[in-house]
Amino acid sequence: MSLLLSTAYAPLVEYMMQIYAHQGERIFIEAHEHIVKQSWRNRCDILTANGVQSLTIPIERPQGGKTLIKDIRISEHGAWRHVHEQAIRSSYGSSPYFEFYWDDIKPFYEKTYTYLWDYNIDLLLSLCRLMDIDVQLEETSDFIPLKGSDENFLDMRYSFHPRHLSRERDEALPYYQPFASRHGFVSQLSVLDLLMNMGPESLLYLHQSLQRL
């Protein structure tokens, strides 16, 4: 069965778990949906000394609400690349593996991308490489019908959404976080949090987490 996901900005750890679980299978990213507002498609959450901080990429929709996700443009409004880079540096600069990975992540806050799709895919592939996850991503050639209409897909395009967060009741396997003494373990963050804090053990964490499901 093929995995079907939405595009995502520095995706959730749970999103990366699904990619890891489907290595060797076909993994499709939906390229023909309309963007879902206030979703992970252009937002990620990181953990700072003051708690969770959301980082959002500003976007432009040339055809309004009918703009396909592949045609969504990145806006330079608010100098977002500088803001995101500084937030990540501030949050993870003292994390065990920041220096190990930062040279691979930093270019995504220096290079100008026109389309959100291209940015997200390039960043996702880079993150997979850093985590030693061997995948081939494919974009859909048309909009795939919703769940239940095609048994060939495990459809998880709409399984992850900020409004569905329930960190208080979440039973995710904890991992090291430098601010845990202040906030306790915080789950459902960007995979950047896992990577910067656990480094090469991130892959083991994904494996162990899947075993708990």
C-alpha positions as CSV (number, residue, x, y, z in Angstrom):
1,M,0.0,0.0,0.0
2,S,1.3,3.4,-0.9
3,L,1.5,6.3,1.6
4,L,-0.2,9.6,0.7
5,L,0.8,12.7,2.6
6,S,0.4,16.4,2.3
7,T,3.4,18.7,1.9
8,A,4.7,20.1,5.2
9,Y,7.2,22.6,6.5
10,A,9.9,20.9,8.7
11,P,7.3,18.2,9.4
12,L,6.1,16.8,12.7
13,V,8.0,13.9,14.3
14,E,4.8,11.8,13.7
15,Y,4.9,12.7,10.0
16,M,8.5,11.5,9.8
17,M,7.5,8.3,11.6
18,Q,5.1,7.5,8.7
19,I,7.8,8.1,6.1
20,Y,10.3,5.9,8.0
21,A,7.6,3.2,8.3
22,H,7.1,3.2,4.6
23,Q,10.7,3.0,3.4
24,G,10.8,0.9,0.3
25,E,7.2,1.6,-0.6
26,R,5.8,4.3,-2.8
27,I,5.3,7.6,-1.0
28,F,3.2,10.3,-2.6
29,I,2.9,14.0,-1.7
30,E,-0.4,15.5,-2.7
31,A,0.3,18.2,-5.3
32,H,-3.2,19.1,-6.5
33,E,-5.1,20.0,-3.3
34,H,-6.0,23.6,-2.3
35,I,-4.0,24.7,0.7
36,V,-5.5,24.1,4.1
37,K,-5.5,27.2,6.2
38,Q,-3.5,27.3,9.4
39,S,-2.0,23.8,8.7
40,W,1.4,22.3,8.9
41,R,1.9,22.9,5.1
42,N,3.5,26.2,5.9
43,R,4.0,26.1,9.7
44,C,6.0,24.2,12.2
45,D,6.3,24.3,16.0
46,I,9.6,24.4,17.9
47,L,10.4,24.4,21.6
48,T,12.0,27.5,23.1
49,A,13.0,28.4,26.6
50,N,9.6,30.1,26.9
51,G,7.6,27.2,25.5
52,V,6.2,26.3,22.1
53,Q,6.8,28.8,19.2
54,S,5.0,28.5,15.9
55,L,7.0,29.4,12.8
56,T,4.9,30.3,9.7
57,I,6.0,30.8,6.2
58,P,3.9,33.7,4.7
59,I,2.3,32.7,1.4
60,E,0.7,34.2,-1.7
61,R,-2.2,32.5,-3.6
62,P,-2.2,33.8,-7.2
63,Q,-5.6,32.2,-7.9
64,G,-7.0,32.9,-4.5
65,G,-8.7,30.0,-2.8
66,K,-8.5,27.9,-6.0
67,T,-4.7,28.0,-6.1
68,L,-3.2,24.5,-6.1
69,I,-0.6,23.7,-3.5
70,K,2.1,23.5,-6.1
71,D,1.3,27.0,-7.2
72,I,1.4,28.6,-3.8
73,R,4.1,31.3,-3.7
74,I,6.3,32.2,-0.8
75,S,6.1,35.8,0.3
76,E,9.1,37.6,1.7
77,H,6.8,39.6,4.0
78,G,8.2,40.1,7.5
79,A,11.6,38.8,6.7
80,W,10.4,35.4,7.7
81,R,13.6,33.6,6.8
82,H,15.7,35.7,9.2
83,V,13.0,35.3,11.9
84,H,12.9,31.6,11.6
85,E,16.7,31.2,11.5
86,Q,17.1,33.3,14.6
87,A,14.4,31.3,16.4
88,I,15.9,28.0,15.6
89,R,19.4,29.2,16.6
90,S,18.0,30.5,19.9
91,S,16.1,27.4,20.6
92,Y,18.7,24.8,19.6
93,G,22.0,26.5,19.6
94,S,23.0,24.7,22.8
95,S,21.4,21.4,21.8
96,P,23.8,18.4,21.5
97,Y,23.7,18.1,17.7
98,F,23.1,21.7,16.5
99,E,26.6,22.2,15.2
100,F,26.5,18.8,13.6
101,Y,23.5,19.5,11.4
102,W,23.2,23.3,11.1
103,D,25.4,23.6,8.0
104,D,22.8,21.5,6.2
105,I,19.8,23.4,7.5
106,K,21.0,26.9,7.3
107,P,20.9,27.2,3.5
108,F,17.1,26.9,3.7
109,Y,17.1,30.2,5.4
110,E,19.5,31.9,3.0
111,K,18.3,30.7,-0.5
112,T,15.2,32.4,-1.9
113,Y,12.5,29.9,-3.1
114,T,9.6,31.0,-5.3
115,Y,7.2,28.1,-4.4
116,L,6.3,26.6,-1.1
117,W,6.1,23.2,-2.7
118,D,9.8,23.3,-3.9
119,Y,11.0,24.6,-0.5
120,N,9.1,21.9,1.5
121,I,10.2,19.0,-0.8
122,D,13.9,20.1,-0.8
123,L,13.9,20.5,3.0
124,L,12.1,17.2,3.6
125,L,14.5,15.3,1.4
126,S,17.4,17.0,3.2
127,L,15.9,16.0,6.6
128,C,15.4,12.4,5.4
129,R,19.1,12.3,4.3
130,L,20.3,13.6,7.6
131,M,18.2,11.0,9.4
132,D,19.4,8.2,7.1
133,I,15.9,7.6,5.8
134,D,16.1,6.2,2.3
135,V,13.0,7.3,0.4
136,Q,11.8,8.3,-3.1
137,L,9.0,10.9,-3.0
138,E,6.5,11.2,-5.8
139,E,4.1,13.9,-6.5
140,T,0.5,13.1,-7.4
141,S,-0.5,13.7,-11.0
142,D,-4.0,14.6,-10.1
143,F,-6.0,15.0,-6.9
144,I,-6.5,11.7,-5.2
145,P,-10.0,11.0,-4.0
146,L,-10.6,11.2,-0.2
147,K,-10.3,8.3,2.2
148,G,-12.3,5.2,1.5
149,S,-12.5,5.7,-2.3
150,D,-9.1,4.2,-3.1
151,E,-7.8,1.2,-1.1
152,N,-4.4,1.4,-2.7
153,F,-3.4,4.4,-0.5
154,L,-2.9,4.9,3.2
155,D,-4.3,8.5,3.1
156,M,-2.7,10.6,5.8
157,R,-3.0,14.0,4.1
158,Y,-5.4,15.4,6.7
159,S,-4.3,13.3,9.7
160,F,-2.0,16.1,11.0
161,H,-3.4,19.5,11.8
162,P,-2.5,22.0,14.6
163,R,-6.2,22.1,15.7
164,H,-6.0,18.4,16.5
165,L,-3.2,18.8,19.0
166,S,-3.7,17.3,22.4
167,R,-0.2,17.5,24.0
168,E,-1.7,17.1,27.5
169,R,-3.1,13.7,26.7
170,D,-0.4,12.6,24.3
171,E,1.5,9.4,25.1
172,A,4.4,9.9,22.8
173,L,7.7,8.3,23.8
174,P,9.8,11.0,25.5
175,Y,13.3,12.0,24.3
176,Y,15.8,14.5,25.6
177,Q,14.8,18.1,25.4
178,P,16.9,20.8,27.1
179,F,13.9,22.7,28.5
180,A,12.2,19.6,29.9
181,S,12.9,20.8,33.5
182,R,10.9,23.9,32.8
183,H,8.1,22.6,30.5
184,G,8.2,18.8,30.9
185,F,8.4,16.7,27.7
186,V,6.6,18.4,24.8
187,S,5.5,16.2,21.9
188,Q,4.1,16.9,18.4
189,L,6.9,19.3,17.4
190,S,8.9,19.7,14.2
191,V,11.3,17.0,13.5
192,L,14.0,19.7,13.9
193,D,13.5,19.3,17.7
194,L,14.2,15.6,17.6
195,L,17.1,15.9,15.2
196,M,18.9,18.7,17.1
197,N,18.5,16.9,20.4
198,M,18.9,13.2,19.5
199,G,21.1,13.3,16.4
200,P,21.8,9.8,15.0
201,E,19.6,8.3,17.6
202,S,16.6,10.0,15.9
203,L,16.2,6.9,13.7
204,L,16.1,4.6,16.7
205,Y,13.5,6.9,18.3
206,L,11.3,6.6,15.2
207,H,11.7,2.8,15.3
208,Q,10.9,2.5,19.0
209,S,7.9,4.8,18.7
210,L,6.4,2.7,15.9
211,Q,6.8,-0.4,18.0
212,R,4.5,1.2,20.6
213,L,1.7,1.8,18.2
